[in-house]
Structures are given as C-alpha cells and as structure tokens.
Amino acid sequence: MLLHNFYKRRTVKLKKLHSLIGLSNFSSQVIVRGRAFLGRLLDLTMGLRQPHHHIRLRKGSEKYLLLWIRFLDEFNGKSVFLDDAWETSHTLELYTDASGSIAFSAVFGKHWFGAEWPVS
C-alpha cells in the first residue's frame, strides 16, 4: 500500500509527495473529513519547486500517515458526523457579523451576544 511505503521512509522526493497529496485529496471526496488532515503534508512542500528535491518526513507527518493507515484499515464507509440535510442560517435563525479587528456579534433565535476582539 502506498501509505505504508511513505510511513517507513525518512525522506521523499517532492514529486512523490505531490502524488500522495493528490491521491489523498481525491480520496477526500469520499472520506469527507480527510481533507482536514492534508495540511501537514502541504506544509512540507512550502518553498520547494523542483520535483527532485528531497523532503524530510517529520514526526507530525508520520502521525498523519499513521492516522490514514489506521482509518483506511477500519473505515466501514459510513459517516457518523454528516446529516443528510444541510442547515442554513435561516433555518437555524443564526446570523453573525464581525468588523475586522474591532468587534463581533451573533444572533441565535431571540438570543444575541457581542464583544470586542481581544488585543491578542
């Protein structure tokens, strides 16, 4: 399996990593939550342009690959988190607004809140 090959390696060429990222992205069309985990691999490609460049696979990358390996071994094709219907702001009666670095607010039904953004 492709993921097992990557998991065992310490370095990989940019071209091979792009291939894995593309496959993972394609797989995320079926495994909807998978796209959230692509960030670690994409971060490794930052600043590199030549397909022959070697990239060192860090601990975070190993954890990402292990997560996919375990997930694919155990995935039963069902998603626990997704509803069949999408809710809208109108059906939820939820509306939000923010003004840059000044403040934010929200209305949920008859309840509302607002505050200034913290300095940090």
Secondary structure, DSSP 8 states (H G I E B T S, - for coil): -HHHHHHH-SEEEHHHHHHHHHHHHHHTTTSGGGGGGTHHHHHHTTT---TT-EEE--HHHHHHHHHHHHHHHH--S--SS--SS---HHHHTEEEEEETTTEEEEEETTEEEEEE----
